[in-house]
Amino acid sequence: MGRHRSAPMGLARLALAVLAAGAVVTLLVIGGRALFASAGGEQVPVREPFSGSPTGGSGVPVPTLRIECVADTCPLVTVRVPGGDVLQHRDMSRGEEVSYFEPELDVVLSDAGTVRVTENGERRPQGEPGGRESFTTRGPAG
């Protein structure tokens, strides 16, 4: 007589195959997203509260730096922690805003006339169209 398989064993193998396929798909999605992000895809700035920072009237912390793109494209906006991490190094699109709460930041604007910059809740004077601008901003003393 020949051997025959029982139904429960076949279902268990099928369930394992489905779980394995799901795991492979999940890893491919995660790897694809990481690859896309490292290739200059959309970057989302990390927004960490700056301990001791003053709050606005609504109780919301005021960012050390806020940049808003007011042109169709704002070329290369770079923000970094001095001697540390680069938080942003990319072009921005009209209406896009980023805010940072670090105690000190170095900023380089390739075209200072295309962005609106606010430091500690106060507007910085608009830069010249086509003019490169670099500066360091510090959060309020806490």
MOHUDA-V933740 format. One record per helix or strand of 2 or more residues. SS is the DSSP state (@ for helix, = for strand). FROM is the first residue (numbers start at 1). LEN is the number of residues. Records with the same first field share a line. If there is no record, write none. Layout:
BEGIN
SS: FROM-LEN ; FROM-LEN
END
This chain:
BEGIN
@: 7-32 ; 112-3
=: 65-5 ; 73-8 ; 86-8 ; 97-4 ; 104-6 ; 115-5 ; 122-2 ; 133-6
END
